[in-house]
Amino acid sequence: MSSSSWQENEPMSDINVTPFVDVLLVLLIIFMVTAPIINHVVQVELPKDSYSQDRQKPMQESVRVVIDRKGVLYWGDVEIGVIAEEKWEKKFKDRLQQELAQSQNSLESVDLEADERVRYGELVPVIARLKEAGVSMNLVIRPKAKR
């Protein structure tokens, strides 16, 4: 008997991973397609500055106030109104008072995010309403990438 016939009769101990890889690739494609749908948020291009990420303190949970490129004001994910119209101020004040009442007049801080295309004049009334209520505010920027 030759040694080659002995090896042919021996049971194969290798695992076929092709079906496993196929299933993983299908799952990867499914997750890649569904991830943007699940993470629907207001898109804002923050202005860049030289502030380093290394020096930033860990952020506490704070309220997000967002102004998108079209001038629409959001409190978290809830649309308040368009800054160019006068109706937004009353809704914004009501929402601010509601938040202050829920947090026993100690609203920790508000993160103000505005798209870089938003004019300064549209940002000032929002800042003024927050200052009138005595709320501390953080203007959010996107740090420059390190090279």
N, C-alpha and C positions, 0 to 999 in steps of 0.2 A: 504494500500500500504506500502510495506517495503521500507526502505531507500536504499537498494541495487538496486532496480529497478530504482529508481530515478537517481542514479549515472550511470547506464548503458545507460540511455537515454540522458544523458548530452553530448554535443559535446566535442570531445577530443581537448584540447588546447595545447598539447605537440607537438613540432616540431620534425620531424624525421630527424636526422642529419647524418644518415648513408650514403646517397648519397653524401652529402657535404664532408664528410670525405674521401670517395672514390675518389672524384675528386681532393681533395687536395693531397692525396697520389700519384696519377698519375702525377700531376704537379710537385711534389717534385722529383719524379724519373726522369722525363724529364729534370729538371734543373740540377740534379746531373750528368746526363749523358752528357749533352751538355756543362756544365761549363768548363771542361778541354779542350774541343775542341776550345771554343771561346778564352780562355786565353792562346794561344800558345806563349810561350816565350822561349828564350834560357835558358836552365837549367844550372846553375852554383852552385857548392857547395862552398860557401865562407869559408875561414879559420876563426876559432873562436879566440876570444881574450877577455880579461877581461874588455874591454871598455864598460861602462854602457850606456844603451839606455837613461837613464834619463838625462845624461849630453850632449847628442847630440843636436845640433842646428837643427831647422827645415830646411830641405833641400830645396834649391831653385831649380828651373827647370834647370837641367844641362844635358849635353850630356853624354850618356853611351857608354863606350868602354869596350867590353867584350871579354875575352879569355876563351873559353870553355876547357873542359878536353882533347880534341883532339888537342888543339893548334890552333884552328880556331879563327881568329880575326873578331869581329863584330863592326861596328859603328852603335849604336842603334840596329836595327833589320836587318841591311844590312850587308851581309857577305863581308869582305874585302879580306881575303885569309888566308892561313895556314902560321903560323909564321916560320916554318922550311924552307919554300920556300922564295926566294928573291923577288918574284913579289909583295908581300904584301906591302913593303915599299913605292913603287911608288904610289899605290892606296891609301895608308893611308895618305901620304903627300898631294896628290891631294884632298882628302876628307877634310883634315884639312884646307888646303888653301881655299877651297870652303866655309867651315863653317866660317872661319875668314873673308872672303869677305862679306858674307851675314850678319854677325853681326858687320860690320864696325870695324874690328880688335879688338873687345872687347869680345871675347868668354869668358863667365863668368867663367866656370869651367868644367872639365871633370871628371866624375866618372869612375875610372878604376876598373873593376871587373875581377878577375882571379880565376879560379877554383883552389882549394888548391893543386891539383895534377900537376899544371903547374910549371915547373922549373923556378927558378929565372932568369936564363940566357935567357929564352924566353921572360920574362917580361921587362928586361932592355932596349932592343931596342925601345919598345913602349914608355916607360917612357922618353927615350932620345929624341925621335921625338917630344913628347909633350913639353919637356923643351926647345928644340931648337926653337919651335914656340912661346915660352913665355906664354904658357897656364898653368894656375894653375890646379892642379890635386888632386883628392881625391882617396886614395886607400880604397876600400869598404871592410869591414869585417862584419861577422855575430857575434853580441854580444852573450856572454854566457848566458844561461837561468838562471834566478834568482831562488834560491831554497827557 
